[in-house]
Amino acid sequence: MKNKYFEQKNFVKNYIYAITIFIITLVIGISIFFNVVQSSIEKNSRETLITNVTQQSEHLNTILNINYSYLNVLAQELSKSEDLFSENNISLIKAFMENTDLNRTAIIDSDGNALYDNNVVKNVAHRRYFKESMQGKQSLSDPLESSVDQQTRVILSVPIYKNNQVVGVVGGSYNVTKLGNMLFDDLFDGQGKSFIVDQDGNLITRDKKYEKKHNIKTIDNLFDICDEKEVKTDFNQQESDLIQIQTKKNKSLYLAYSPLKINDWMICYIVPVHVAQESYTFIKHYETLLATFLGLIVLSLMIYLAHSNSRENKYLIHLSEIDPLTSVFNKETTQKLIDQKLKNHEHFCFLILDVDDFKSVNDNYGHAVGDKVLKNLSDLFKNHFRQTDIVGRIGGDEFIILIEDEHIAESRIQSLLKKVNALKIEELQDFKLSISVGMAFAPSNGTTFMELYRHADHALYQTKRTGKNDYKIYKNDEN
């Protein structure tokens, strides 16, 4: 009994001692926090801006590439007619314009005579985009600003082939000002603005209302307000970064920029510093909150101890959902998460990825190297797809991926195939990695995991049968 008493007494003493140490440590930590918090806010807000601008640059580039794909399909259809300006072709470009985001579409013959979907005819033989497309290239025109709505548009053009000869060009105009603004509308509640500049700092798109609102002097070249050598170097080397500039009334603005990878253009985003840091404004009231916080420290510690076991259980559950080798979702979790998303009846792209000749990797280089290959590929998959997409390993060298945005699925897979081919594993020496992919779409090809798996697996089989290192899309009319 006496021993039990002393054990309990020692427990209480140790408990009080632990709480005291915790409080002292907390006070010291908060003191340090006061000294570094502002620099942390600055760093985090900058990183967030740069990340968003870089992602939106990639998104914008993807959208333009999708429209190039549309134009290439249209060019194939137009080439089927003996007369480029036939009634059928005119109907095609009108229907095309009505069903895409392009503002205007035109058929251009080899002499540069252009017939637009509104029946306007003019000659564009002197235009750079026409000359480049007649040489068999996809081209993007120099920007043109409308005198009516002050919106900047560009012409996307692709060649029309017949018997392996370029016989004409099909082009469409695109509103890059509207697209650039749309991409950033959900960032900081639309309080910032985007614009596009060329490599020399000349503004391609602009927002004169925004310049007036924030007292930014009207400029034609970005370097007039930020003549730092570092910025010019970044533009020349097509690098992403962020700087801080001052307006006429000493208002601080962040200017973030990232390469658009088209015509050496850069996409820029400008936003007031206080808006970018608005999510951190709670720190300004930390003195008042701190007094309350310290009063709740002991209670928080008690709650922490009471729930520590619960957190440990949750952690174990988390571990049970992850594949231990690759750190992506395991088979059971992958199926469960995908079935949950499919219940919403939204449109998704379902992928099965299989490593080509993986057995020979294990046989010739050993299972340790095979495991390294799977780990590197898993890291590549997680970084290549968005956080909202589901990436899982369902066994061996087979992976499942669910892409939420079905419209960019093919472009993402095409890019992934190249990245896998470029992946270097030291132990593999000259062995070139590749993957085969089968694709199915929900809900058209199925509304459950198993239905989509069966159809995507069928498409994967077709990929393997026709040479690997490629992808195939399941077709409903296949047996």
RAKAJO-V471305 format. One record per residue. N is the residue number from 1. RES is the residue in one small letter. SS is DSSP state (H for helix, E for strand, - for the rest). D_LAST is the distance of its C-alpha to the last C-alpha in whole Angstrom. Layout:
((N;RES;SS;D_LAST) (N;RES;SS;D_LAST))
This chain:
((1;m;-;80) (2;k;H;82) (3;n;H;79) (4;k;H;76) (5;y;H;78) (6;f;H;79) (7;e;H;75) (8;q;H;74) (9;k;H;77) (10;n;H;75) (11;f;H;72) (12;v;H;73) (13;k;H;75) (14;n;H;72) (15;y;H;70) (16;i;H;73) (17;y;H;73) (18;a;H;69) (19;i;H;69) (20;t;H;72) (21;i;H;70) (22;f;H;67) (23;i;H;69) (24;i;H;71) (25;t;H;68) (26;l;H;67) (27;v;H;70) (28;i;H;70) (29;g;H;66) (30;i;H;67) (31;s;H;70) (32;i;H;68) (33;f;H;65) (34;f;H;67) (35;n;H;68) (36;v;H;64) (37;v;H;63) (38;q;H;63) (39;s;H;62) (40;s;H;59) (41;i;H;58) (42;e;H;59) (43;k;H;56) (44;n;H;54) (45;s;H;54) (46;r;H;54) (47;e;H;51) (48;t;H;49) (49;l;H;50) (50;i;H;49) (51;t;H;45) (52;n;H;44) (53;v;H;45) (54;t;H;43) (55;q;H;40) (56;q;H;41) (57;s;H;41) (58;e;H;38) (59;h;H;36) (60;l;H;38) (61;n;H;37) (62;t;H;34) (63;i;H;34) (64;l;H;35) (65;n;H;33) (66;i;H;30) (67;n;H;32) (68;y;H;32) (69;s;H;29) (70;y;H;29) (71;l;H;32) (72;n;H;30) (73;v;H;27) (74;l;H;30) (75;a;H;31) (76;q;H;28) (77;e;H;28) (78;l;H;32) (79;s;-;32) (80;k;-;30) (81;s;-;33) (82;e;-;36) (83;d;-;39) (84;l;-;38) (85;f;-;40) (86;s;-;38) (87;e;H;38) (88;n;H;34) (89;n;H;35) (90;i;H;37) (91;s;H;35) (92;l;H;32) (93;i;H;35) (94;k;H;36) (95;a;H;33) (96;f;H;32) (97;m;H;35) (98;e;H;35) (99;n;-;32) (100;t;-;33) (101;d;-;36) (102;l;-;37) (103;n;-;41) (104;r;E;41) (105;t;E;39) (106;a;E;40) (107;i;E;39) (108;i;E;42) (109;d;E;43) (110;s;-;44) (111;d;-;48) (112;g;-;47) (113;n;E;47) (114;a;E;45) (115;l;E;44) (116;y;E;43) (117;d;-;41) (118;n;-;44) (119;n;-;45) (120;v;-;48) (121;v;E;48) (122;k;E;50) (123;n;E;50) (124;v;-;49) (125;a;-;49) (126;h;-;52) (127;r;-;49) (128;r;H;48) (129;y;H;45) (130;f;H;44) (131;k;H;46) (132;e;H;44) (133;s;H;40) (134;m;H;42) (135;q;-;42) (136;g;-;38) (137;k;-;38) (138;q;-;37) (139;s;E;41) (140;l;E;42) (141;s;-;45) (142;d;-;49) (143;p;-;49) (144;l;E;51) (145;e;E;52) (146;s;-;52) (147;s;-;56) (148;v;-;55) (149;d;-;53) (150;q;-;54) (151;q;-;50) (152;t;E;49) (153;r;E;46) (154;v;E;44) (155;i;E;43) (156;l;E;39) (157;s;E;38) (158;v;E;36) (159;p;E;36) (160;i;E;35) (161;y;E;34) (162;k;E;34) (163;n;-;33) (164;n;-;34) (165;q;E;37) (166;v;E;38) (167;v;E;39) (168;g;E;39) (169;v;E;39) (170;v;E;37) (171;g;E;39) (172;g;E;39) (173;s;E;41) (174;y;E;41) (175;n;E;43) (176;v;H;44) (177;t;H;47) (178;k;H;45) (179;l;H;42) (180;g;H;44) (181;n;H;46) (182;m;H;43) (183;l;H;42) (184;f;H;45) (185;d;-;46) (186;d;-;45) (187;l;-;47) (188;f;H;50) (189;d;H;50) (190;g;H;50) (191;q;-;54) (192;g;-;53) (193;k;E;52) (194;s;E;49) (195;f;E;50) (196;i;E;49) (197;v;E;52) (198;d;-;52) (199;q;-;53) (200;d;-;56) (201;g;-;56) (202;n;E;56) (203;l;E;55) (204;i;-;52) (205;t;-;51) (206;r;-;54) (207;d;-;55) (208;k;H;58) (209;k;H;59) (210;y;H;58) (211;e;H;60) (212;k;H;63) (213;k;H;62) (214;h;-;63) (215;n;-;65) (216;i;-;64) (217;k;-;65) (218;t;-;63) (219;i;-;62) (220;d;-;60) (221;n;E;60) (222;l;H;59) (223;f;H;61) (224;d;H;64) (225;i;-;64) (226;c;-;62) (227;d;-;64) (228;e;-;63) (229;k;H;63) (230;e;H;60) (231;v;H;58) (232;k;H;58) (233;t;H;57) (234;d;H;54) (235;f;H;53) (236;n;H;54) (237;q;H;52) (238;q;-;49) (239;e;-;50) (240;s;-;49) (241;d;E;52) (242;l;E;54) (243;i;E;58) (244;q;E;61) (245;i;E;63) (246;q;E;65) (247;t;-;66) (248;k;-;69) (249;k;-;70) (250;n;-;69) (251;k;-;66) (252;s;E;64) (253;l;E;60) (254;y;E;57) (255;l;E;55) (256;a;E;52) (257;y;E;50) (258;s;E;47) (259;p;E;46) (260;l;-;43) (261;k;-;42) (262;i;-;42) (263;n;-;45) (264;d;-;47) (265;w;-;48) (266;m;E;48) (267;i;E;47) (268;c;E;50) (269;y;E;51) (270;i;E;54) (271;v;E;55) (272;p;E;59) (273;v;H;59) (274;h;H;60) (275;v;H;57) (276;a;H;55) (277;q;-;57) (278;e;H;57) (279;s;H;55) (280;y;H;58) (281;t;H;61) (282;f;H;61) (283;i;H;63) (284;k;H;66) (285;h;H;66) (286;y;H;66) (287;e;H;70) (288;t;H;70) (289;l;H;66) (290;l;H;68) (291;a;H;71) (292;t;H;68) (293;f;H;66) (294;l;H;69) (295;g;H;70) (296;l;-;66) (297;i;H;66) (298;v;H;67) (299;l;H;65) (300;s;H;62) (301;l;H;63) (302;m;H;63) (303;i;H;60) (304;y;H;58) (305;l;H;60) (306;a;H;59) (307;h;H;55) (308;s;H;55) (309;n;H;53) (310;s;H;51) (311;r;H;50) (312;e;H;49) (313;n;H;47) (314;k;H;45) (315;y;H;45) (316;l;H;44) (317;i;H;41) (318;h;H;40) (319;l;H;40) (320;s;H;38) (321;e;H;35) (322;i;E;35) (323;d;-;34) (324;p;-;37) (325;l;-;36) (326;t;-;35) (327;s;-;36) (328;v;-;33) (329;f;E;32) (330;n;-;31) (331;k;H;27) (332;e;H;29) (333;t;H;30) (334;t;H;27) (335;q;H;25) (336;k;H;28) (337;l;H;29) (338;i;H;25) (339;d;H;25) (340;q;H;29) (341;k;H;28) (342;l;H;24) (343;k;-;27) (344;n;-;28) (345;h;-;25) (346;e;-;26) (347;h;-;24) (348;f;E;23) (349;c;E;21) (350;f;E;19) (351;l;E;20) (352;i;E;19) (353;l;E;22) (354;d;E;22) (355;v;E;25) (356;d;-;25) (357;d;-;27) (358;f;H;28) (359;k;H;29) (360;s;H;31) (361;v;H;33) (362;n;H;34) (363;d;H;35) (364;n;H;37) (365;y;H;38) (366;g;-;38) (367;h;H;37) (368;a;H;39) (369;v;H;38) (370;g;H;35) (371;d;H;36) (372;k;H;37) (373;v;H;34) (374;l;H;32) (375;k;H;35) (376;n;H;36) (377;l;H;32) (378;s;H;32) (379;d;H;35) (380;l;H;34) (381;f;H;31) (382;k;H;33) (383;n;H;35) (384;h;H;33) (385;f;-;31) (386;r;-;33) (387;q;-;35) (388;t;-;33) (389;d;-;30) (390;i;E;29) (391;v;E;28) (392;g;E;28) (393;r;E;27) (394;i;E;25) (395;g;E;26) (396;g;-;27) (397;d;-;26) (398;e;E;23) (399;f;E;24) (400;i;E;23) (401;i;E;24) (402;l;E;24) (403;i;E;25) (404;e;-;27) (405;d;-;27) (406;e;H;24) (407;h;H;26) (408;i;H;27) (409;a;H;24) (410;e;H;23) (411;s;H;27) (412;r;H;27) (413;i;H;25) (414;q;H;26) (415;s;H;30) (416;l;H;29) (417;l;H;27) (418;k;H;30) (419;k;H;32) (420;v;H;31) (421;n;H;32) (422;a;H;35) (423;l;-;36) (424;k;-;38) (425;i;-;39) (426;e;H;42) (427;e;H;42) (428;l;H;38) (429;q;-;41) (430;d;-;39) (431;f;-;35) (432;k;-;33) (433;l;-;31) (434;s;-;27) (435;i;E;24) (436;s;E;21) (437;v;E;19) (438;g;E;16) (439;m;E;16) (440;a;E;15) (441;f;E;17) (442;a;E;19) (443;p;-;19) (444;s;-;16) (445;n;-;13) (446;g;-;15) (447;t;-;19) (448;t;-;20) (449;f;H;20) (450;m;H;17) (451;e;H;15) (452;l;H;15) (453;y;H;16) (454;r;H;12) (455;h;H;11) (456;a;H;13) (457;d;H;13) (458;h;H;10) (459;a;H;11) (460;l;H;14) (461;y;H;13) (462;q;H;12) (463;t;H;16) (464;k;H;17) (465;r;H;15) (466;t;-;17) (467;g;-;20) (468;k;-;21) (469;n;-;23) (470;d;-;21) (471;y;E;18) (472;k;E;15) (473;i;E;14) (474;y;-;11) (475;k;-;9) (476;n;-;8) (477;d;-;7) (478;e;-;4) (479;n;-;0))
